[in-house]
Amino acid sequence: MSSSYPSCCTPGHDSPAGALTLLAAPPVPAPRPVRGLLDLPGGRFLMGTEDADGFPADGEGPVREVEVAPFRIAPTTVTNAQYATFVKATGHVTEAEDFGFSFVFAGLLGAGPAATAPAVEGVPWWRAVSGADWKHPEGPGTSIASRQNHPVVHVSWNDATAYCAWSGTRLPTEAEWEYAARGGLEQRRYPWGDELAPGGRTMLNIWQGEFPDGPTGPQLGTVPVKSYRPNGHGLYNTVGNVWEWSADPFAPGHPSRAMRGGSFLCHDSYCNRYRVAARSSNTPDSSTSNIGFRVAA
């Protein structure tokens, strides 16, 4: 992962607890007809930010005018149910399953055996949990049975692009993602405006309370993909809940792939990256309990 942002956002397979070899994405069958995407007209918009609460080292700025062609994008991130359909149809084995582990936030592990999994150096709230994967989000003995409409997690960039190839879609570019996430608002901090909680209303799923000692909010972890109000373009949860893979490298020639949107672990004390202009990255073979994706076409 890039050294330009704190590794507490998402650990990767180049983190001390997980130095592994990059695997090639597996072949997938011919794509299916694409349904359920939103048609966006594209056009010119101001991308990026120069706000004081941004991270210049992440490449959030400068603010620049960008033009995107008309495209289609999913209103939500891909769910566990949707990913299960893909796996059933293709037999796809995720990289977390191949590697035999994935990174899980320690606060999700309870008191079971997974709680003693190796911690990532420097960020001990991340654990490399044996047997954690998209079907077993907190390791062996856990299940997605009650989370069918939650975003699929523990999927690498390679796993996401395999799903896209099967479904006749692709990952959005960063410009497309930000255009869609802004919902038609120009240079606002969030998809609904500049205020995090207008009128005291909760608008997104991020960490509540002091990090990482314990959340004070109603939940810890992902929420259903249609939680909270959609933005002006009809997209749900473009900030918070889970990081979303994009099609683009983090920087020209950079091996990592850009991610957008922040996650349920974001907090303004260390990872104020739940703003629409914020960026992060991870290696394309990495997976965690707070990275998912949405598709475009």
C-alpha positions in Angstrom: 0.0 0.0 0.0 1.1 3.6 -0.5 3.1 5.3 2.1 1.3 8.6 1.5 -1.6 7.7 3.8 -1.9 5.9 7.1 -2.1 2.1 6.9 -5.0 2.1 9.3 -7.2 2.8 6.3 -6.8 -0.7 4.9 -3.8 -3.0 5.3 -2.5 -4.8 2.3 -0.5 -7.8 1.3 2.7 -5.7 1.5 1.9 -5.0 5.1 4.3 -6.7 7.6 1.7 -9.4 8.5 0.9 -10.3 4.9 3.8 -10.2 2.4 2.6 -12.5 -0.3 3.0 -13.0 -4.1 0.5 -11.3 -6.4 -1.8 -13.8 -8.1 -3.1 -13.5 -11.6 -6.9 -13.0 -12.1 -8.6 -16.2 -13.2 -10.4 -16.4 -16.5 -14.2 -16.0 -16.4 -17.1 -16.9 -18.8 -18.6 -14.6 -21.4 -20.5 -11.6 -19.9 -24.2 -11.5 -19.2 -26.7 -8.7 -20.1 -26.3 -5.7 -17.9 -29.3 -4.6 -15.8 -30.1 -2.2 -13.0 -27.6 0.5 -13.7 -28.3 4.2 -13.6 -27.8 6.2 -16.8 -25.7 9.4 -16.1 -25.3 12.0 -18.8 -21.7 12.9 -18.0 -20.3 16.3 -18.8 -17.8 18.7 -17.2 -17.3 19.0 -13.4 -14.8 20.2 -10.9 -12.8 17.2 -9.6 -10.7 17.1 -6.5 -10.3 19.5 -3.6 -7.9 22.0 -2.0 -9.8 22.2 1.3 -7.8 22.4 4.5 -9.2 19.0 5.7 -7.9 17.2 2.6 -4.7 15.2 2.1 -2.5 16.8 -0.6 -0.1 13.8 -0.5 -2.9 11.6 -1.6 -3.3 13.6 -4.8 -6.7 15.0 -4.0 -5.9 18.3 -5.7 -5.6 20.5 -7.4 -9.2 21.2 -8.3 -9.4 20.7 -12.1 -12.2 20.7 -14.7 -12.7 17.1 -16.0 -15.1 15.9 -18.6 -16.7 12.4 -18.5 -18.6 10.8 -21.3 -22.1 9.4 -20.6 -21.9 6.2 -18.7 -23.9 3.8 -16.4 -23.2 3.0 -12.8 -24.8 0.8 -10.1 -26.8 2.6 -7.5 -25.2 0.4 -4.8 -22.1 -1.6 -4.2 -22.2 -5.3 -5.1 -24.0 -7.3 -2.4 -23.1 -10.6 -0.9 -26.1 -12.1 -2.7 -25.0 -10.8 -6.0 -21.4 -12.0 -5.5 -22.7 -15.4 -4.5 -24.6 -15.7 -7.8 -21.3 -14.9 -9.6 -19.4 -17.5 -7.6 -22.1 -20.2 -8.2 -22.0 -19.5 -11.9 -18.3 -19.4 -12.4 -16.7 -21.3 -9.5 -14.5 -18.3 -8.8 -12.1 -18.6 -5.9 -11.2 -15.3 -4.3 -7.6 -14.4 -3.5 -8.4 -14.4 0.2 -9.4 -18.0 -0.2 -6.2 -18.8 -2.1 -4.0 -17.0 0.4 -5.9 -18.6 3.3 -6.4 -15.4 5.2 -7.7 -11.8 5.0 -7.5 -8.7 7.1 -10.3 -8.2 9.7 -10.8 -5.2 12.0 -10.1 -6.6 15.6 -13.2 -5.1 17.0 -15.3 -7.4 14.8 -13.7 -10.6 16.2 -15.3 -11.0 19.6 -13.6 -13.4 22.0 -13.2 -16.4 19.6 -10.0 -18.0 18.3 -9.7 -15.4 15.5 -9.2 -12.7 18.2 -5.6 -14.0 18.7 -4.8 -13.7 14.9 -1.5 -11.9 14.1 -1.8 -8.1 14.3 -0.5 -5.9 11.5 2.6 -4.0 12.7 1.9 -0.4 13.7 -1.9 -0.9 13.4 -2.8 -3.6 15.8 -6.5 -3.1 15.3 -6.0 -5.0 12.0 -5.6 -8.8 12.2 -4.6 -11.3 9.6 -7.3 -13.9 10.2 -6.9 -17.4 8.8 -10.0 -18.5 7.0 -11.5 -15.0 6.7 -13.0 -14.5 3.2 -16.2 -13.1 1.6 -18.3 -16.0 2.9 -16.8 -15.9 6.4 -16.2 -12.2 7.0 -14.8 -12.6 10.5 -13.2 -16.0 9.9 -14.3 -19.6 10.4 -17.7 -20.0 12.1 -19.0 -16.7 10.8 -21.4 -16.3 7.9 -23.1 -13.9 5.5 -26.5 -15.6 6.0 -28.0 -12.5 7.7 -26.0 -10.1 5.5 -27.3 -10.9 2.0 -28.0 -7.2 1.2 -24.7 -5.9 2.8 -21.8 -5.1 0.5 -19.5 -8.0 -0.3 -16.1 -7.5 1.4 -12.8 -9.4 1.4 -12.7 -9.1 -2.4 -9.5 -7.9 -4.0 -9.3 -5.7 -7.1 -8.7 -8.8 -9.1 -11.8 -10.5 -7.6 -13.8 -7.4 -8.4 -12.6 -7.2 -12.1 -13.5 -10.9 -12.4 -17.0 -10.2 -11.3 -17.1 -7.3 -13.8 -16.0 -9.5 -16.7 -18.7 -12.0 -15.9 -21.5 -9.4 -15.4 -20.7 -7.4 -18.5 -19.6 -4.4 -16.5 -16.3 -2.7 -15.4 -15.1 -0.8 -12.5 -15.7 3.0 -12.7 -12.8 5.3 -13.3 -12.0 7.7 -10.5 -13.4 10.6 -12.6 -16.7 8.7 -13.2 -16.9 7.6 -9.5 -16.4 11.2 -8.2 -18.8 12.6 -10.8 -21.4 10.1 -9.7 -20.7 10.4 -6.0 -21.1 14.1 -6.0 -24.7 13.7 -7.1 -24.7 16.9 -9.2 -23.4 19.1 -6.4 -20.3 21.2 -7.2 -17.3 21.1 -4.9 -19.3 20.0 -1.8 -17.5 17.9 0.8 -20.2 15.2 0.9 -22.8 13.9 -1.5 -25.5 16.0 0.3 -23.5 19.2 1.0 -20.8 20.5 3.4 -22.3 19.6 6.8 -21.6 16.0 8.0 -24.8 15.7 10.0 -27.3 18.3 8.7 -29.9 18.9 11.4 -28.3 16.2 13.5 -29.3 13.5 11.0 -27.0 10.6 10.3 -26.2 10.4 6.6 -23.5 7.7 6.4 -21.8 4.8 8.1 -18.6 5.8 9.7 -16.9 5.3 13.1 -18.7 7.0 16.0 -16.7 7.8 19.2 -13.0 7.6 19.8 -11.0 5.3 17.5 -10.1 2.5 18.0 -11.3 2.2 21.7 -14.9 1.5 21.0 -17.7 2.8 18.8 -20.6 4.7 20.3 -22.8 4.4 17.3 -25.6 1.9 16.7 -23.5 -0.6 14.8 -20.0 -1.7 14.0 -19.3 -3.0 10.6 -21.2 -2.8 7.3 -24.8 -1.8 6.9 -27.2 -2.8 4.0 -26.3 -1.2 0.7 -29.5 1.0 0.5 -29.1 2.4 4.0 -29.4 6.2 4.3 -30.7 8.5 1.5 -29.4 8.3 -2.1 -27.6 11.3 -3.6 -28.9 13.5 -6.4 -28.0 10.9 -9.0 -29.6 8.0 -7.1 -26.5 6.4 -5.7 -26.4 5.0 -2.1 -23.5 5.1 0.3 -20.9 6.6 -1.9 -19.1 7.7 1.3 -18.8 5.5 4.3 -19.7 1.8 4.7 -17.0 0.3 2.5 -14.1 1.5 0.3 -14.8 1.0 -3.4 -12.2 -0.2 -5.9 -11.8 2.0 -9.0 -10.4 1.1 -12.4 -7.4 3.4 -12.1 -3.9 3.1 -10.6 -3.3 5.3 -7.6 -0.7 7.2 -9.6 1.0 6.8 -13.0 3.1 3.7 -12.9 2.0 2.9 -9.3 1.3 -0.8 -8.7 -1.6 -0.1 -6.3 -5.2 0.7 -7.3 -7.2 3.7 -6.2 -10.1 3.3 -3.8 -12.8 5.8 -3.1 -15.4 6.7 -0.5 -14.0 5.7 2.9 -15.6 3.0 5.2 -17.2 2.3 8.5 -13.8 2.6 10.1 -13.2 6.2 9.0 -12.9 8.8 11.7 -11.8 12.4 11.5 -9.0 11.8 14.0 -6.9 9.8 11.5 -8.8 8.9 8.3 -10.9 11.8 7.2 -11.4 10.1 3.9 -15.1 9.8 3.8 -15.3 13.0 1.6 -16.1 12.7 -2.1 -12.7 14.0 -3.2 -10.7 11.7 -0.9 -8.6 8.9 -2.2 -6.7 5.8 -0.9 -5.2 2.7 -2.4 -4.2 -0.9 -1.9 -2.4 -3.6 -3.9 -4.7 -5.4 -6.4 -4.4 -8.7 -4.5 -5.3 -7.3 -1.1 -8.6 -7.8 0.7 -10.0 -6.5 4.0 -13.3 -6.4 5.9 -14.0 -2.8 4.7 -13.3 -2.9 0.9 -16.0 -3.6 -1.7 -16.9 -2.3 -5.1 -19.6 -1.0 -7.4 -19.8 -1.6 -11.1 -20.2 0.7 -14.2 -20.6 0.3 -17.9 
